[in-house]
Amino acid sequence: MSAACALSEAGLRVQLVERRSYLGGRASSYLHPGVGEVIDNCQHVLFGCCTNLAGFYRRIGVADRIHWTSEMTLIEPGGRRSTLGPSWLPAPLHSLPRFLAARAFTIGDKLALVRAFRGLMRPIPGDSAESLGAWLARSKQTKGALDRFWRLVIASALNADIDSIALPYAAKVIRELFMSSAQAGSMGMSTVPLGELYAGAVDFLRQRGSSVLLNARVESAAWDEETSRWTLITNAGALKSEILALALPFEAMAKLLPRMPAAKGAGGLADQLERHEHWPVCSVHLWFDREITTLEHAVVSASRAFAALSSEQAVAQALGELSEFFPAVRSAHLEKSALVKEVRATFGVSPGIDASRPASISPWPNCFLAGDWTATGWPSTMEGAARSGHLAAEAICRSVGEPRTILNPDLKPRGLMRLAGVGASRSKLGKGGPVRTSKTV
Ligand SMILES: Cc1cc2nc3c(=O)[nH]c(=O)nc-3n(C[C@H](O)[C@H](O)[C@H](O)COP(=O)(O)OP(=O)(O)OC[C@H]3O[C@@H](n4cnc5c(N)ncnc54)[C@H](O)[C@@H]3O)c2cc1C
């Protein structure tokens, strides 16, 4: 969607093809038949540092549907609360006062965490083979810091065990969410079902002469050298275009690969795809007859794995845990519930994964790759997806001889972080006027 909208704005005619009856992929909402409610495919959050996702929302006119908050409440069993968030101090010290006051951590935990944060400010080679778990062991983290910070906040942000997370990705999350600036670490949530956001994308595309084709699964693609055109075979018929952008999850890309034309480099891409693995996410949706908390959101410690449980077991466990944290649950009546298990939720960012994340240029002529798993430097997130789309759109504009900047720049570090010099800069291209090509994507 991000590539399609950016290209359409640049003046290209785009046909967006989606196998489902709605847009949004893993970050979508749908009518759950069991409860008769439109639910998100799990609560999706973004952060201030997600500049490309925000850029995409601005482009399609839905940025005002995102509610921002800068506080994170940590609740322990027994109900004790600690609130993390910014203060007037300059970055990276802005989170320090509330962190030092947080009762969830002992003095030993706090000293260990400050030591680790300082360590993660130093440059880390992108190809570091060290896992977060191994690095934390070297950095002598306490049990409290491991259980209540690293496993709770960072492992859930990256949706993997600490031993399966590459150190540079953990460092990125720490820098962006807690050190770079208060703005970068603020958290955003959609105030409307995710699907409603994308209605803006459909209107945006149609108003610019582009189209959206739903219920059309791409089954194969053929390149005609003579006419320099792609033919896409879908279950809804054949489509033609001069340029092809494949923004599939890595499993779907691996499935399509044998049905793409033979090309030098396709074998290498197949090897890269094979090295990816997915991680599950389960979400429990509960409807009570009354308000159980005035908090907008909370991070609960000691939450146990849900993936192996049946729906009834998962709901019972969630209720038990919730009543531990929010006593009002005990007197509330549960009206309905839904468990959503997404087995292929996110791709893992294990050490060495960057070698298996291809850039937008593909092995085929006039064909470009996007999707959260491609080379964006970001973990499996909506920002990674939006960024990959903007990178693919830039590559497409370059390929038609009309280079322009589409990628939204990162937020600049604030306060003392400006002196730290971490993070890459990028050479700038102009915004450019409409592209002078009649090619379709
Ligand atoms: C439960 C869950 C919770 C998450 N929480 C967060 C969060 O809080 N914050 C966050 O930033 N990210 C979160 N993520 C990750 C985020 O949803 C993904 O990283 C992002 O949506 C990936 O976008 P994508 O466009 O790369 O891939 P997808 O969203 O998977 O989109 C690919 C699209 O291609 C379509 N498709 C597949 N095969 C074909 C075919 N052959 N022909 C036509 N169409 C096809 C699919 O139907 C899909 O619409 C979460 C993911 C899940 C599942």
The ligand as an ORCA input file, in Angstrom:
! r2SCAN-3c Opt
* xyz 0 1
  C      -0.615    -10.560     15.664
  C       0.359     -9.539     15.166
  C       0.726     -8.453     15.969
  C       1.616     -7.491     15.464
  N       1.887     -6.378     16.203
  C       2.570     -5.354     15.631
  C       2.666     -4.100     16.273
  O       2.166     -3.888     17.370
  N       3.358     -3.102     15.639
  C       3.919     -3.279     14.404
  O       4.510     -2.329     13.863
  N       3.845     -4.472     13.773
  C       3.182     -5.503     14.353
  N       3.036     -6.686     13.686
  C       3.790     -6.890     12.430
  C       3.119     -6.214     11.241
  O       1.759     -6.556     11.179
  C       3.831     -6.699      9.980
  O       5.222     -6.529     10.099
  C       3.371     -5.910      8.748
  O       1.971     -5.821      8.689
  C       3.921     -6.594      7.518
  O       3.431     -5.925      6.364
  P       3.787     -6.477      4.916
  O       3.063     -5.592      3.967
  O       5.241     -6.643      4.790
  O       3.178     -7.961      4.870
  P       1.664     -8.412      5.052
  O       0.953     -7.537      6.020
  O       1.684     -9.880      5.334
  O       1.039     -8.113      3.617
  C       1.218     -8.958      2.531
  C      -0.055     -8.971      1.729
  O       0.124     -9.817      0.588
  C      -1.065    -10.571      0.401
  N      -0.704    -11.754     -0.380
  C       0.003    -12.842      0.018
  N       0.158    -13.692     -1.004
  C      -0.451    -13.143     -2.076
  C      -0.634    -13.542     -3.430
  N      -0.113    -14.687     -3.896
  N      -1.322    -12.720     -4.256
  C      -1.850    -11.533     -3.819
  N      -1.710    -11.110     -2.526
  C      -1.017    -11.909     -1.688
  C      -1.536    -10.873      1.809
  O      -2.892    -11.253      1.857
  C      -1.244     -9.550      2.514
  O      -2.328     -8.648      2.440
  C       2.192     -7.653     14.167
  C       1.822     -8.757     13.384
  C       0.902     -9.664     13.868
  C       0.476    -10.783     12.968
*
